[in-house]
Amino acid sequence: MVVKVYGPEYGSSKRVIVCLVEKEIKFEVVDIDIFKGENISPDYLKLQPFGLLPVIRDGDYTLYESRAIIRYYAEKYKSQGTELFGNTMEEKGKVEQWLEVEAHNFHPPIYTLAVHTVFSSKLGITPDQKVIQESEAKLGKVLDIYEERLSTSKYLAGDFFSLADLSHLPFGNYLINGTGKEYMIRDRKHVSAWWDSISNRPSWKKVIKLFPPPT
């Protein structure tokens, strides 16, 4: 059964797709244009009652929330493709820890930055410089912690690529290529090396080539 992924152009959906590529799982995509309100159509809301992306359908199984989806596939296909959860309970604990850091510390400020820089015109909002500055300051503090962590290990959970690193790819890509804040990565030696390592993985290159951001 081929997995269906809804809304492949958008950041959180790419989090799922790059996981599927790493795990060598076949998938197909269903386009959803949130700027036209397709995410709040009655049919879509039957799949995702909050109107958010992504959703996957795997046969009769439906799942939403991108981090839940990548955890699901990393476990379901543990022996296939790249091992993304580590090989011990201790490694898995670290992966889970940094996944939570990404969700609760990294994602909120970079999401706000992306809204006010990358997508402001499509959303019909005027960029708020105060909000941008506050978000940049919050993100900078998070990246300082990353810099310290990555001075002692190649990847966030240890010396192996995992879901914790993978989860940063979509919005890290906005930071580097859309917000005009690339220096936030490049001015931090270890964060910069980490970013180059994860963003040059063949899986991510494939995803951004196949599914460029909405224009």
LUMROTOR-563957 format. One line per 10 residues: their letters; for each residue x negated, y, z negated of N, C-alpha, C, O. Coordinates in steps of 0.1 Angstrom, whole numbers. Layout:
N
a	X:Y:Z:X:Y:Z:X:Y:Z:X:Y:Z; ...
# end
This chain:
215
mvvkvygpey	-9:-12:0:0:0:0:-9:12:0:-18:14:-8; -6:22:9:-14:34:10:-9:44:1:4:47:0; -17:51:-7:-13:61:-16:-10:74:-8:-17:78:1; 1:80:-12:5:93:-6:2:104:-16:5:104:-28; -5:114:-11:-9:126:-19:-2:138:-14:-3:141:-2; 5:145:-22:12:157:-18:4:170:-20:-2:172:-30; 4:179:-10:-2:192:-10:-17:191:-10:-24:197:-19; -23:185:0:-38:183:0:-46:195:1:-58:195:-2; -41:206:6:-49:219:8:-52:225:-6:-61:234:-6; -45:222:-16:-46:229:-29:-56:223:-38:-59:211:-38
gsskrvivcl	-61:231:-47:-72:227:-56:-70:214:-64:-78:205:-64; -59:214:-71:-56:203:-80:-54:190:-72:-58:179:-77; -49:191:-60:-47:179:-52:-60:174:-47:-62:162:-46; -69:183:-44:-83:179:-40:-90:171:-51:-98:163:-48; -87:175:-63:-93:167:-75:-89:152:-73:-97:143:-76; -77:150:-70:-72:136:-68:-78:130:-55:-83:118:-56; -78:137:-44:-83:131:-32:-98:128:-33:-102:117:-28; -106:136:-39:-120:133:-40:-122:120:-49:-132:113:-46; -114:119:-58:-114:106:-67:-111:94:-58:-117:84:-59; -101:95:-50:-97:84:-41:-108:81:-31:-110:69:-29
vekeikfevv	-115:91:-26:-126:88:-17:-137:81:-24:-143:71:-19; -140:86:-36:-151:79:-44:-148:65:-47:-156:56:-48; -135:62:-50:-131:49:-53:-127:40:-41:-123:29:-43; -129:46:-29:-126:38:-17:-112:33:-16:-109:22:-12; -103:42:-19:-88:39:-19:-82:46:-7:-84:58:-5; -75:39:1:-68:44:13:-57:54:9:-49:51:-1; -55:65:16:-45:74:12:-40:81:25:-47:81:35; -28:87:24:-23:96:34:-18:108:27:-15:108:15; -16:119:34:-12:132:28:2:136:33:6:133:44; 8:144:24:21:150:27:19:165:25:17:169:13
didifkgeni	20:173:35:18:188:34:30:194:26:42:191:28; 26:203:16:36:210:9:31:225:8:20:228:4; 39:234:13:35:248:14:41:255:2:53:259:2; 33:258:-8:39:264:-20:42:279:-18:51:285:-24; 36:285:-8:38:299:-5:52:301:2:57:312:3; 57:290:7:70:290:14:81:284:4:92:282:8; 77:280:-8:86:275:-18:89:260:-16:99:255:-22; 81:253:-8:85:239:-6:83:230:-18:88:219:-19; 75:236:-28:73:228:-40:85:229:-50:86:223:-60; 95:238:-47:107:239:-55:119:234:-47:131:237:-51
spdylklqpf	117:227:-36:129:221:-29:135:210:-38:128:204:-46; 147:207:-36:154:196:-44:146:183:-43:145:176:-52; 142:180:-30:136:167:-28:122:166:-36:119:156:-41; 115:177:-35:102:177:-42:104:177:-57:96:170:-64; 113:184:-62:116:184:-77:120:171:-82:119:168:-94; 125:162:-74:128:148:-78:115:141:-81:115:132:-90; 104:145:-74:91:138:-77:84:145:-88:77:139:-96; 84:159:-88:77:167:-98:86:177:-103:87:188:-97; 93:175:-115:103:184:-119:98:198:-123:107:207:-124; 85:200:-125:80:213:-128:76:221:-115:72:232:-116
gllpvirdgd	77:214:-104:74:221:-91:59:223:-89:55:232:-81; 50:216:-95:36:218:-94:30:207:-85:36:197:-82; 17:209:-81:10:200:-73:-2:195:-82:-7:202:-90; -6:182:-79:-1:173:-69:9:163:-75:11:162:-87; 13:154:-66:21:142:-69:15:131:-61:11:133:-49; 14:119:-66:11:108:-58:22:98:-58:30:97:-68; 24:91:-47:33:79:-47:25:67:-42:19:67:-32; 26:57:-50:18:45:-48:28:34:-48:31:27:-58; 34:31:-36:45:22:-36:57:28:-43:61:39:-39; 62:21:-53:74:26:-60:69:34:-72:77:39:-80
ytlyesraii	56:36:-74:51:43:-86:48:57:-82:41:60:-72; 53:66:-90:51:81:-88:44:86:-101:47:83:-112; 34:95:-98:26:101:-110:22:115:-106:18:118:-95; 24:124:-116:19:137:-114:10:141:-125:8:134:-135; 4:153:-124:-7:158:-132:-21:152:-127:-23:140:-129; -29:161:-121:-41:156:-114:-50:148:-123:-56:138:-119; -52:152:-135:-62:145:-144:-57:132:-149:-64:123:-151; -44:131:-150:-38:118:-153:-39:109:-142:-42:97:-143; -38:114:-130:-39:106:-117:-53:101:-116:-55:89:-113; -63:109:-118:-77:104:-116:-81:94:-127:-89:85:-124
ryyaekyksq	-76:96:-139:-79:86:-149:-72:73:-145:-78:62:-147; -60:73:-140:-53:61:-136:-61:53:-125:-62:41:-127; -65:60:-115:-72:53:-104:-86:49:-108:-91:38:-104; -93:56:-117:-106:52:-122:-105:39:-130:-114:31:-130; -94:37:-137:-92:25:-145:-86:14:-136:-91:2:-137; -77:17:-127:-70:7:-119:-80:0:-110:-80:-12:-107; -89:8:-104:-99:3:-95:-113:4:-100:-122:8:-94; -114:0:-113:-127:1:-120:-139:-6:-113:-150:-1:-113; -136:-17:-107:-146:-25:-100:-149:-21:-86:-156:-28:-79; -142:-11:-81:-143:-7:-67:-148:7:-66:-145:16:-74
gtelfgntme	-157:9:-56:-162:22:-54:-171:27:-65:-178:19:-72; -172:40:-67:-181:46:-77:-175:44:-91:-163:46:-93; -183:40:-101:-178:39:-115:-177:53:-120:-188:60:-121; -166:58:-124:-164:72:-128:-161:73:-143:-158:85:-147; -160:62:-150:-157:63:-164:-168:59:-173:-167:59:-186; -180:55:-167:-191:50:-175:-189:35:-178:-179:29:-175; -199:29:-184:-199:14:-186:-197:10:-200:-196:-2:-203; -197:19:-210:-195:16:-224:-184:25:-229:-180:35:-223; -179:21:-241:-169:30:-247:-175:43:-251:-167:53:-251; -187:44:-255:-194:56:-258:-195:65:-246:-192:77:-247
ekgkveqwle	-198:60:-235:-198:68:-222:-184:73:-219:-183:84:-215; -175:64:-220:-161:68:-217:-156:79:-226:-149:88:-222; -160:78:-239:-157:89:-248:-162:102:-244:-155:112:-245; -175:102:-239:-181:115:-234:-174:120:-222:-172:132:-220; -170:111:-213:-163:115:-201:-150:121:-205:-146:132:-199; -142:115:-214:-130:121:-218:-132:134:-225:-124:143:-223; -142:135:-233:-145:148:-240:-147:159:-229:-141:170:-231; -155:157:-219:-158:168:-210:-146:170:-200:-145:181:-194; -138:160:-198:-126:162:-190:-117:172:-198:-110:180:-192; -116:170:-211:-108:179:-219:-114:193:-219:-106:203:-218
veahnfhppi	-127:194:-219:-134:207:-219:-130:214:-205:-127:226:-205; -131:206:-194:-128:212:-181:-113:217:-181:-111:228:-176; -104:209:-186:-90:213:-186:-87:225:-195:-79:234:-191; -93:226:-207:-89:236:-216:-98:248:-218:-94:258:-223; -110:246:-213:-120:257:-215:-124:263:-201:-125:275:-199; -128:254:-192:-132:259:-179:-121:263:-170:-121:274:-164; -110:255:-169:-100:258:-159:-92:271:-161:-90:278:-151; -88:274:-173:-79:286:-175:-86:299:-169:-79:306:-162; -98:302:-173:-104:314:-168:-107:314:-153:-105:324:-146; -111:303:-148:-114:302:-133:-101:302:-125:-101:308:-114
ytlavhtvfs	-91:296:-131:-78:297:-124:-73:311:-123:-68:316:-112; -74:319:-134:-70:333:-134:-78:341:-124:-73:349:-117; -91:338:-124:-100:345:-114:-96:342:-100:-95:352:-92; -93:330:-97:-89:326:-84:-76:333:-80:-74:338:-68; -66:334:-89:-53:340:-86:-55:355:-83:-49:360:-74; -64:362:-90:-66:376:-88:-76:380:-78:-78:391:-75; -83:370:-72:-93:373:-61:-90:365:-49:-88:371:-38; -90:352:-50:-88:344:-38:-74:344:-32:-72:345:-20; -64:344:-41:-50:342:-36:-41:354:-39:-29:353:-37; -47:365:-43:-38:377:-47:-29:382:-35:-18:385:-37
sklgitpdqk	-35:382:-23:-27:387:-12:-16:378:-8:-5:382:-5; -19:365:-9:-8:355:-5:3:355:-16:14:352:-13; -1:358:-28:9:358:-39:16:371:-40:25:372:-48; 11:381:-33:17:394:-33:15:402:-46:23:409:-51; 3:399:-52:0:406:-65:-12:416:-63:-21:413:-54; -13:426:-71:-24:435:-70:-35:430:-80:-31:428:-92; -47:427:-76:-57:422:-85:-59:432:-97:-60:444:-96; -58:426:-109:-60:434:-121:-74:433:-126:-79:422:-130; -82:444:-125:-96:443:-128:-99:440:-143:-109:434:-146; -90:444:-152:-91:441:-166:-90:426:-168:-98:420:-175
viqeseaklg	-80:420:-162:-79:405:-163:-90:398:-157:-95:388:-162; -95:403:-146:-107:397:-139:-119:397:-148:-126:387:-150; -121:409:-154:-133:411:-163:-132:402:-176:-141:395:-180; -120:401:-181:-118:393:-193:-120:378:-190:-126:370:-197; -115:374:-178:-116:360:-174:-131:356:-171:-135:345:-175; -138:366:-165:-152:364:-162:-160:362:-175:-169:354:-176; -157:370:-185:-163:369:-198:-161:356:-205:-170:350:-210; -148:351:-204:-145:338:-210:-152:327:-203:-158:318:-209; -152:328:-190:-159:317:-182:-174:317:-185:-180:307:-185; -179:329:-186:-194:330:-188:-198:323:-201:-208:316:-202
kvldiyeerl	-190:324:-212:-193:317:-224:-192:302:-223:-200:295:-229; -182:298:-215:-181:283:-212:-194:278:-205:-199:268:-208; -197:286:-194:-209:282:-186:-222:282:-194:-231:275:-191; -223:291:-204:-235:291:-213:-236:278:-220:-247:272:-222; -224:273:-225:-224:260:-232:-228:248:-222:-235:239:-225; -223:249:-210:-227:240:-199:-242:240:-197:-248:230:-196; -247:252:-196:-261:253:-194:-270:246:-204:-280:239:-201; -266:248:-217:-273:241:-227:-271:226:-226:-281:218:-227; -259:221:-223:-256:207:-222:-265:201:-210:-271:191:-212; -264:208:-199:-271:203:-187:-286:204:-187:-293:199:-178
stskylagdf	-291:210:-198:-306:211:-199:-311:197:-205:-323:195:-205; -302:189:-210:-306:176:-216:-300:164:-208:-304:153:-212; -292:166:-199:-286:155:-191:-283:160:-177:-280:172:-175; -284:151:-167:-281:155:-153:-267:159:-151:-264:168:-143; -258:152:-157:-243:154:-156:-237:156:-169:-244:155:-180; -225:160:-170:-219:165:-182:-218:153:-193:-220:155:-204; -214:141:-188:-212:130:-198:-225:122:-200:-225:114:-209; -235:125:-193:-248:118:-194:-255:118:-181:-254:128:-173; -263:108:-178:-270:108:-165:-263:100:-154:-270:94:-146; -250:101:-154:-242:94:-144:-231:104:-140:-225:111:-148
fsladlshlp	-228:104:-127:-216:112:-122:-203:105:-126:-202:93:-126; -194:114:-131:-182:108:-136:-170:117:-133:-171:128:-126; -158:113:-138:-146:121:-136:-148:135:-142:-142:145:-137; -156:136:-152:-158:149:-159:-165:159:-149:-161:171:-149; -174:155:-141:-180:163:-131:-171:165:-119:-169:177:-115; -165:154:-115:-156:155:-103:-145:165:-105:-141:172:-96; -140:166:-117:-128:174:-120:-131:189:-118:-122:197:-116; -144:193:-118:-148:207:-117:-149:211:-102:-149:223:-99; -149:201:-93:-152:205:-79:-142:215:-72:-147:224:-66; -129:213:-73:-120:222:-66:-121:237:-70:-122:246:-62
fgnylingtg	-121:239:-83:-121:253:-88:-135:258:-89:-137:270:-88; -145:250:-90:-159:254:-89:-161:259:-75:-169:268:-73; -155:252:-65:-157:257:-51:-151:271:-49:-156:279:-42; -139:274:-56:-134:287:-55:-144:297:-61:-145:308:-56; -150:293:-72:-159:303:-79:-171:306:-70:-175:317:-69; -176:296:-63:-188:298:-54:-184:305:-41:-191:313:-37; -173:301:-35:-170:305:-22:-158:315:-20:-156:319:-9; -152:319:-31:-140:327:-29:-139:339:-38:-134:350:-34; -144:338:-50:-142:349:-60:-152:360:-59:-150:371:-65; -163:358:-52:-174:367:-53:-182:367:-65:-190:376:-68
keymirdrkh	-181:356:-73:-187:355:-86:-197:343:-86:-200:336:-96; -203:341:-74:-213:329:-73:-224:330:-83:-229:320:-87; -228:342:-86:-239:344:-95:-237:337:-109:-246:334:-116; -224:335:-112:-221:329:-125:-227:314:-125:-230:309:-136; -227:308:-114:-234:295:-113:-249:297:-111:-257:290:-117; -252:305:-101:-266:306:-97:-276:312:-107:-288:309:-107; -271:320:-116:-279:326:-126:-282:317:-138:-290:320:-147; -276:305:-138:-278:295:-148:-285:283:-142:-279:275:-135; -298:281:-144:-306:272:-137:-300:258:-137:-299:251:-127; -297:253:-149:-292:239:-150:-278:237:-144:-275:227:-138
vsawwdsisn	-269:247:-146:-256:247:-140:-257:247:-125:-250:240:-118; -266:255:-120:-268:256:-106:-272:243:-100:-267:238:-89; -282:236:-106:-287:223:-101:-276:213:-102:-274:205:-93; -268:213:-113:-257:204:-114:-246:206:-103:-242:197:-97; -243:219:-101:-233:222:-90:-238:217:-77:-230:211:-69; -251:219:-73:-256:215:-61:-255:200:-59:-252:194:-49; -258:193:-70:-257:178:-70:-243:173:-67:-241:164:-59; -233:178:-75:-220:173:-73:-213:178:-61:-205:170:-54; -215:190:-56:-208:196:-45:-214:190:-32:-208:192:-21; -226:184:-32:-232:178:-20:-229:163:-19:-235:157:-10
rpswkkvikl	-221:158:-27:-217:144:-26:-209:143:-13:-201:151:-10; -211:132:-6:-204:130:7:-189:130:5:-182:135:14; -184:125:-6:-169:125:-9:-164:139:-8:-153:142:-2; -170:149:-15:-165:162:-16:-167:169:-2:-158:177:2; -178:167:5:-179:173:18:-168:168:27:-163:176:35; -165:156:26:-154:150:34:-141:157:31:-133:161:40; -138:159:18:-125:165:14:-124:179:19:-113:183:24; -134:187:17:-133:201:21:-133:203:37:-127:213:42; -138:193:44:-138:193:58:-124:190:63:-119:196:72; -118:179:57:-105:175:61:-94:184:57:-84:186:64
fpppt	-95:190:45:-84:198:40:-89:212:35:-91:214:23; -92:221:45:-96:234:41:-85:241:33:-73:238:34; -88:251:25:-78:258:17:-68:265:26:-71:268:37; -56:267:21:-46:274:28:-50:288:32:-57:295:24; -47:293:44:-51:306:48:-38:315:51:-40:327:55
# end
